[in-house]
């Protein structure tokens, strides 16, 4: 029970821990170097018309969610796939999707969830008549860049929106008569379970792939 002996043992223990930590850091140093020299992060680039990108962003922006408990819905999905570039947004009650014609593409298919504030900056750039006619959208697993506008993506996985816009695995296409159908459709007053707010909803249906009132 000698205090001096106990202090000596603790001091020696701390020295051993410090020596072990230093050895571990030396061992990890080559690993960090190898990681830094590894394969670069894949980059996907698509070239689009400025005005078409601006129009697509305007078309989906209204459907972006603002619930702080669902940050995944607080952005716009940039999906690059076989069909080109598709922008998607939803707040659980509304869903909007807009295609953007792609003039050129390099890199793999990718889904990038862009925060609303960053998407707004991209939209301002695309809507500026002083901006070049075409824009290059650069996407990695964590970032997006459009011209001088760059930023980090949201880390969440966006909901599988395609299940909501297909019928029996086939896309449901709506023609230009949608506005007239909505105007003629009967409405119901619905109440959201989450917040108790009431709202008017048009009642539509799908019959054989066609939109019906």
N, C-alpha and C positions, 0 to 999 in steps of 0.2 A: 504493500500500500504506500510505497514511497512516492510522493508527488513528483520528485525529480525524475525518478525512473519512468513514471507514466508520461511525463512531458517528453522525455527522450524517445520513448516508443512512438508517441504520436508524431513527433518531428520526423523520425525515420520513415514512418508510414506515409507522411505527406511527401517526403523526398522520393519514395518509390512511385507514388501516384504521379508526381510531376515527371519523373523519368519515363514512366510508361506512356503518358500523354505525348511527350516529345517524340518517343519512338513511333507511336501510332501516326502522328502527323507526318513523320518522315516517310512511313510506308504509304500513306495516302497521297503524297505529293505526285509520284509517278502516275497514279490512277487519275488524278485530276488532269494531268497533262494529256493522257490518252483520251479522256473524254473531250477535252478542248480540241484535240486533233481529229476527232471522230467524224462521222458522216454529218454534213450540214443538214439543218432542218429543211424538209421539203417545202418548196415554194410553188404556189399555183398563181398564175397571172392570167387575167382575161382582159381583153380590150373591148370597150363598149362605147357607144355614142353618149356623149355628155347629157344631152337632153333626155334620152331614153332612161338613163340612170336616175336623173332628177325626177322624171315622171313616175317611175316605179317607187321611189322613196316616198313621194307625196301620196301615192295610192295606198300604201300600207301603214303610213305613220300613225293614222288615227286609231289603229288597233293595238298599239303598243300598251302593255299593262303598266300600272303605276303602284301595284301592291308591294310594299317593302318586304312582305313575307314571301313573295314569289319573284325574286330577282331575275329568274330565268325568263320571265315574260316581259322584262323591262328592256328588251333589245329587239333588233331586227335580224333575222336569220338571212345570211348570204349563202345560198346553196349552189355550188358549182357541180353540175352533173352532166349526163349525156344530153339533156335538153338545153343546156346552156346555164345561164345564171337566173336564179329565182330568188326573189325577196319575199319573206314571210314574217308576219307579226300576228300575235293574238293576245287577248287579255282574258281568255277563257270564255267570254260571252260573244266575242266577235273574232273573226279570223279573216285576214286579208293576204292574198298572194299575188305577186306581179312578176311576170317574166321580163327579162332584159336580153335583147338580142346580143349575142357574142360574135365579134368579128374575128377574134383570134384567141387561142388558149394554149397555155403550156402548163404542165404539171398535173398532178393527180386530182381526182374529185375531192371536194372538201366542203365541210359545213362550218361556217364561222358565225358566231353569235355576237353581233356588234352592239355595244351599249347605245341607248337612244341618243345620248348627248353627242357621242362620236358620229353616229349616223346622221344627226342633224348637221354637223360640220361638213360631212361628205356631201349632203344634200345642198348646202349653201355653195360649196365649190362647184357642184354639177350644174346648179342653176345660174351661175355667174356667166354672163355672155362673154366676159373677157377670158374665160377658160378655154383651152383648146377644144376642138370639135370632138375628139376622142379622149378617153381616159383609160389608164391602165390600173386595174384593181389587183393589188398584190396581197395574197393570203398565205399565212403560215398557220400552224396549229395554235398559235397564241397571239398573232398580230394581224392587222389589216393596214394597208396603205393605199391611198388613192391620191395621186399627185403629191403635193406637200403635206397632206393630212394623213397622220399616222396615229395609231393607238393600240391599246391592248383589248383583246376580246374577253367576253364573259366566259368563265370556265365551265358553266353549266351546259348540260345537254338539252337542246330544244325539244319540245314534245313532237311526237311523230304525227305531223300535220297531215300527211298524205292519207292516213286512215280516215280523216274527217272529210276529205274532198273526193272520195271514191265510193262507188256503189258496187259491191260484189267484186272488188279488185279493179274496176274500170273507172277512169276519170269521168266525173259528171261535168259536162260542158253546159254553160248557160249562155244563151244568145243575147242579143241586144235588147230583147223584150223584157229583161229583168226589171227595169225601172217601172214599166207599165204594169207588170205582174204585181210588184210590190204595192203600187198605188191602188190596184183593184182588190188586193187581198183583204180578207177580214182580219181584224186585230183582236188580241187578247191582252188584258192587263195581267202581267206576271209580277211576282215578288221574288227578289233574290233571297235565298236562305242565309247567305253570309252576312248581309247588312240590313235586310228588311226593306230596301228601296224598291219601289214599284216602277215599272216601265211598260211601254206598249210594244208588242211584238207582232209582226205580220205572220200569218199562218200560210205556209207554202208546203208543197209536197213534191215528190218525184214519182212519176208513173211511166215506166218503160224508158227511163232515161230522159224524159221530158219534164220540165218544170210545170207544175199545175197549181192553181189557186184553190 
